[in-house]
Amino acid sequence: MKNYIAHYAETFTLNKYTGRFLFAIAFLAVVAVDIYFENYILFQFAYLILSLLLGLSFWKETWIRSMLVILIVFFRVYLEQEPVLFKQDEFILRVFTLVVTYFSTSSSISFMILYYNRQKQNMLQLTFTLAKALDSRDHYTADHSDSVAYYSKKIAEEMNMSKLACERIYIGGILHDIGKIGVPEHILLKPSRLTDEEFEIIKQHPLTGYTMLNHISHLKRSGILDMILHHHERFDGCGYPSRIGHSNIPIAARIMAVADTFDAMTSRRVYRGELDIAFAIEEIRKHAGTQFDPDVVKAFLSIWQREGPQILSKHGAKPAVGQPSNEKTAANSDLKASS
């Protein structure tokens, strides 16, 4: 229940248009009802809740929040059917008391949100630093995390996912391979084909990454941990580590699987050069319904048809002039390991 409430609270605060629309509806509703009912305790509480909503909706814009507090107080005092309106001293005291009460309430919730976001940013910056440390171990994949994040977000946007979901998928892309920190360097940088034993070690990195970051509640609540854990699952259920398939795989992880494989095939690797972009596109098309979610592949191909080679991440490789002689073996290796 706690995570459920926190998830929707974060969604509310990040979507300023939703917050402000709800605030406007609530404000008009409270004022309209206040005109027809005389219940001091009830509407003191209603205006207090309204000030909380004000803090959520305008948690960055202090001056707007201040003006709206004054407006709320004006309506509250003007509409109140009490003799206090006719006594100047009591009127001023009443206005002052309400301004302090409502402004303190709305400001408190605003500062709480700002503090929460600052703490979250600090945590993410630290985690991104760890991801960069991983990429720096291998200059061939130095920008792999950035590219996967970029492609994943483009696909999510193409699938009309919410802005918040796209932002989370981007973060998941940055962190998806964080578990490879635990992979020995002689395996991670091996220039030849991995043995079965070595590949089994590589296959542990999603679970390692999940375990590393499992204590960070924001990553768990936002679904980013599930992206890290399941980005190597296959649509047909033959992936790893959980061997789940179809809708049992989080949609963000299904998106990331396509992005991860595409970047792996269009980037230079220690064991081969980059593959031709058209060849990589065809391989993804061919594996729709087996390795990849057909709907995700459809969205990815729509981007390709619209943008062509411009689809490449600013970090990604340029389309290769020719394909390496062992392109099929290399592609199959990338489809198997996807990075």
Protein Blocks (a to p, Z undefined) as FASTA:
>chain_A
ZZmmmmmmmmmmmmmmlmmmmmmmmmmmmmmmmmmpccfklmmmmmmmmmmmmmmmmmml
mmlmmmmmmmmmmmmmmmpccfklmmmklmmmmmmmmmmmmmmmmmmmmmmmmmmmmmmm
mmmmmmmmmmmmmmmmpmklmmmmmmmmmmmmmmmmmnopafklmmmmmmmmmmmmmmmm
mpcfklmmocbdcdfklmmmmmmmmmmmmmmmmmmmklmmnommmmmmmmmccfkopacf
klpahjllcfklmmmmmmmmmmmmmpccfkbccddfklmmmmmmmmgoilpcfklmmmmm
mmmmmnmmmlpcfkbccddfbdcfklmmmmmmmmmnoZZ
